[in-house]
């Protein structure tokens, strides 16, 4: 894409040159210092760092090859292409590409990619051998904007790929990973890995032998995911001869996890609410927020929307964990009675 917009012989050159000349306003294309200030400590920041590192590594390998072929390209060109692709691509199944996540699974559809998102917009995609139809299930008034529907996505997904968030967002989630240190007892380590595999729980073995278990998504309108509870019980298993059990220790471990994740979010809740216009003027001043200056910086506003959504989702998860403790205490009292 980056080379094609300047190459005269590229079949898609006219389309690529019609795209905005500046990168889409997504985190991958943000200035690094700004991205760190707005997202450091969040799961999204880790995702951005991982993808940017992968792009830089690939660019480092390809740049000399391209230069030898007479193609001069800067990393900023790669960021531009990545932002255009991320913010405009469609699922590859619309044109018959493989649904295999290891294969190319997305496609660019010129013209349809200019449509903005509206939550719950009733549309249908009809796929033909050589075309894709966009069909609206509701009438569209003359002169009004035609919207697409990007689907039910969390604010992390929306911000990462499209550069915006929604508030409220009923599909918002927060991502959690569990750390599982390497056990001195190899039998216990092996049992934990075996249990995770048997229950099809996601995990990776780190170079030092410890496990990173996850990701797990928690949502504001759901109970604590059963998979997360099961994984926590496995990670806290102390004896290879025992079976995992989700008890008070596991609940308290998850409470500590989500509290630490909330505390790691940059900025403060008061500052973010003020930035989003839901706090009073005194709160904005005490939080050091210049609402007028922020109004012209949509990336800053959407970052605040993402952060506040994370606090609220994980806050509800903490409330659900508190309810588990209360139910357990009621059950114990009933047994004693």
C-alpha positions in Angstrom: 0.0 0.0 0.0 2.7 2.5 0.9 4.6 1.8 -2.3 1.5 1.4 -4.4 0.3 5.0 -3.8 3.4 6.4 -5.5 4.0 3.7 -8.2 2.5 4.6 -11.5 1.9 1.0 -12.6 0.0 -0.1 -9.5 -3.5 -1.3 -10.4 -4.8 0.2 -7.1 -2.8 3.4 -7.3 -5.8 5.7 -7.9 -7.6 4.2 -4.9 -4.5 4.4 -2.6 -3.9 8.0 -3.6 -7.5 8.9 -2.8 -6.9 7.9 0.9 -6.0 10.5 3.5 -2.3 11.4 3.2 -1.9 11.4 7.0 -2.2 8.2 9.1 -5.5 7.4 10.7 -5.7 8.6 14.3 -5.2 5.1 15.9 -2.8 4.3 18.7 -0.3 2.6 16.4 0.3 5.9 14.7 0.3 8.1 17.8 3.5 9.8 18.8 5.2 7.4 21.2 5.3 9.9 24.1 1.6 10.7 23.7 0.7 7.0 23.5 2.6 6.2 26.7 1.0 9.1 28.6 -2.5 8.1 27.5 -2.3 4.3 27.6 0.6 3.1 29.8 -0.4 0.5 32.2 -3.4 -0.7 30.2 -3.8 -3.9 28.1 -4.2 -1.8 25.0 -0.8 -0.2 25.5 0.8 -3.7 25.6 -1.0 -4.6 22.4 0.2 -1.4 20.7 3.8 -1.9 21.8 3.7 -5.5 20.5 2.4 -4.5 17.1 4.7 -1.6 16.7 7.7 -3.7 17.6 6.6 -6.3 15.1 6.3 -3.7 12.4 9.7 -2.2 13.2 11.3 -5.6 13.0 9.7 -6.4 9.7 10.6 -3.0 8.3 14.2 -3.5 9.4 14.4 -6.7 7.4 12.6 -5.4 4.3 14.0 -1.9 4.0 17.4 -2.9 2.7 15.8 -5.3 0.2 13.4 -2.6 -1.0 16.3 -0.1 -1.3 18.3 -2.5 -3.4 15.3 -2.7 -5.7 15.2 1.0 -6.0 12.3 1.5 -3.5 13.0 4.0 -0.8 10.6 3.8 2.2 10.5 5.2 5.7 8.9 3.7 8.8 6.3 6.5 8.7 5.1 5.0 5.4 4.6 1.7 7.1 2.6 3.4 9.9 0.5 5.1 7.3 -0.3 1.8 5.5 -1.0 0.0 8.8 -3.4 2.7 9.9 -5.2 2.8 6.6 -5.5 -1.0 6.5 -6.6 -1.3 10.2 -9.2 1.4 10.0 -10.7 0.4 6.7 -10.4 -3.4 6.2 -13.3 -5.8 6.2 -13.6 -9.5 7.1 -12.0 -11.6 4.4 -15.1 -13.9 4.4 -16.9 -11.2 2.5 -14.8 -12.1 -0.6 -14.2 -15.7 0.2 -10.9 -15.5 2.0 -10.0 -18.1 4.6 -11.4 -17.7 8.1 -8.2 -19.3 9.3 -6.6 -16.7 11.7 -3.1 -17.7 10.5 -4.1 -16.9 6.9 -4.9 -13.5 5.3 -8.4 -12.9 6.7 -9.1 -9.3 5.8 -9.7 -7.3 2.6 -10.1 -3.7 1.5 -13.4 -2.7 -0.2 -13.1 0.7 -1.8 -16.1 3.1 -1.3 -17.7 1.0 1.4 -14.7 1.8 3.6 -15.7 5.5 3.9 -18.9 4.6 5.8 -18.9 5.5 9.5 -20.1 3.3 12.3 -23.4 3.5 14.1 -24.2 1.2 16.9 -27.0 -1.4 16.1 -27.4 0.1 12.5 -29.5 -2.6 10.8 -27.5 -3.6 7.7 -26.8 -6.8 5.9 -23.9 -7.9 3.7 -24.7 -10.0 0.6 -21.8 -11.7 -1.0 -21.7 -12.7 -4.7 -19.0 -14.2 -6.8 -17.7 -10.8 -8.0 -19.4 -8.3 -5.7 -20.5 -7.4 -2.2 -23.9 -5.7 -1.6 -24.5 -3.4 1.3 -28.2 -3.5 2.3 -29.9 -1.3 4.8 -32.9 -2.8 6.7 -34.2 0.7 7.4 -35.0 3.6 5.1 -32.4 6.3 4.7 -33.7 9.9 4.3 -32.4 11.8 1.3 -29.4 13.9 2.2 -28.6 12.0 5.4 -25.5 10.1 6.2 -25.3 6.4 5.3 -23.8 4.4 8.2 -22.2 1.0 8.4 -22.2 -1.3 11.5 -18.7 -2.5 12.6 -20.3 -5.0 14.9 -20.3 -5.5 18.7 -16.8 -4.4 19.7 -15.1 -3.3 23.0 -13.7 0.2 23.3 -10.2 -1.4 23.1 -11.0 -2.9 19.7 -12.6 0.3 18.4 -9.8 2.5 19.6 -7.0 0.2 18.4 -8.5 -0.3 14.9 -10.6 2.7 14.2 -9.5 5.5 16.5 -12.7 6.1 18.4 -14.7 4.8 21.4 -18.3 4.7 22.4 -19.9 5.7 25.7 -21.9 3.9 26.8 -20.6 0.7 25.2 -22.6 -2.4 26.2 -20.0 -4.5 24.5 -17.0 -3.1 26.4 -14.6 -5.6 28.1 -11.4 -5.6 30.0 -8.6 -8.1 29.4 -6.8 -10.1 32.1 -3.8 -12.4 32.2 -2.8 -14.6 35.1 0.9 -15.1 36.1 1.8 -18.6 37.1 5.5 -18.9 38.4 7.6 -21.9 37.6 7.2 -24.5 40.4 10.2 -26.2 41.9 8.2 -29.4 41.8 8.2 -30.5 38.2 5.2 -32.8 38.8 3.1 -29.8 40.0 4.2 -27.7 37.0 3.3 -30.6 34.6 -0.1 -31.0 36.3 -0.9 -27.4 35.9 0.0 -27.4 32.2 -2.0 -30.6 31.7 -5.1 -29.2 33.5 -4.9 -26.0 31.4 -4.7 -28.0 28.2 -7.5 -30.4 29.2 -9.8 -27.5 29.9 -8.7 -25.7 26.8 -7.6 -22.6 28.7 -5.1 -20.3 26.8 -1.6 -20.1 28.1 2.0 -19.5 27.0 5.2 -20.9 28.5 7.7 -18.1 29.0 11.5 -18.6 28.6 12.0 -18.8 32.3 9.4 -21.6 32.6 6.6 -19.5 34.1 3.2 -19.4 32.5 1.2 -16.5 31.2 -2.4 -17.7 31.4 -5.0 -15.9 29.3 -6.3 -13.7 27.8 -9.6 -13.6 29.5 -12.3 -11.0 28.8 -14.5 -9.7 31.6 -17.6 -7.7 30.7 -19.7 -5.3 32.7 -23.0 -7.2 32.2 -21.7 -10.7 33.0 -20.6 -12.8 36.0 -16.9 -13.5 36.4 -16.1 -15.8 33.5 -16.0 -19.5 34.5 -12.8 -19.9 32.5 -11.0 -17.3 34.5 -12.2 -18.9 37.8 -11.0 -22.3 36.6 -7.6 -20.9 35.5 -7.1 -19.1 38.8 -7.8 -22.3 40.7 -5.2 -24.2 38.6 -2.6 -21.5 39.0 -2.9 -21.5 42.8 -2.8 -25.3 43.1 -0.2 -26.3 45.7 0.0 -30.1 45.5 0.2 -32.3 42.4 -1.9 -34.9 44.2 -4.8 -32.4 44.8 -7.4 -31.1 42.4 -8.0 -27.4 41.8 -10.9 -25.7 43.7 -12.2 -22.2 43.4 -12.4 -20.8 47.0 -11.8 -17.6 48.9 -8.1 -17.6 48.2 -8.8 -17.6 44.4 -11.4 -14.8 44.8 -9.0 -12.7 46.8 -6.3 -13.3 44.1 -8.6 -12.0 41.4 -9.6 -9.0 43.5 -5.9 -8.1 43.9 -5.4 -8.5 40.2 -8.2 -6.2 39.1 -7.4 -3.6 41.8 -3.8 -3.5 40.5 -5.0 -3.1 36.9 -7.3 -0.2 37.9 -4.5 1.4 39.9 -2.2 1.1 36.9 -4.4 3.1 34.6 -2.9 6.5 33.8 -4.6 9.7 34.7 -7.3 9.7 37.4 -11.0 8.9 37.3 -11.8 12.5 38.3 -9.6 13.9 35.4 -11.1 11.5 32.9 -14.7 12.2 33.9 -14.0 16.0 33.7 -12.4 15.5 30.3 -15.5 13.6 29.1 -17.8 16.4 30.3 -19.4 14.4 33.1 -17.5 16.1 36.0 -18.2 19.5 37.4 -15.9 22.5 36.8 -14.3 22.3 40.2 -13.4 18.6 39.5 -11.9 19.6 36.2 -9.8 22.4 37.8 -8.6 20.2 40.7 -7.7 17.4 38.3 -5.7 19.9 36.1 -7.9 19.3 33.1 -8.2 22.0 30.4 -11.5 21.0 28.9 -11.3 23.6 26.1 -7.9 22.5 25.0 -8.9 18.8 25.1 -12.0 19.5 23.0 -9.8 19.9 19.9 -7.9 16.6 20.6 -10.2 13.7 19.8 -7.5 11.1 20.5 -7.1 12.4 24.0 -10.9 12.4 24.6 -11.2 8.8 23.2 -8.3 7.6 25.3 -10.1 9.0 28.4 -13.2 7.2 27.3 -11.3 3.9 27.0 -9.7 4.4 30.4 -12.9 5.2 32.1 -14.6 2.2 30.5 -11.8 0.0 31.8 -12.4 1.3 35.3 -16.1 0.7 35.1 -15.9 -2.8 33.6 -13.3 -4.0 36.2 -15.2 -2.2 39.0 -18.2 -4.3 38.2 -16.0 -7.4 38.1 -14.8 -6.5 41.6 -18.4 -6.1 42.7 -19.2 -9.6 41.3 -16.2 -11.0 43.3 -17.4 -9.3 46.5 -20.8 -10.9 45.9 -19.1 -14.3 45.7 -17.6 -13.7 49.1 -20.9 -12.6 50.6 -22.6 -15.7 49.2 -19.9 -17.9 50.6 -20.3 -16.3 54.0 -24.1 -16.7 53.9 -23.6 -20.4 53.0 -21.3 -20.9 56.0 -23.7 -19.2 58.4 -26.5 -21.5 57.1 -24.4 -24.6 57.7 -23.6 -23.5 61.2 -27.2 -22.8 61.9 
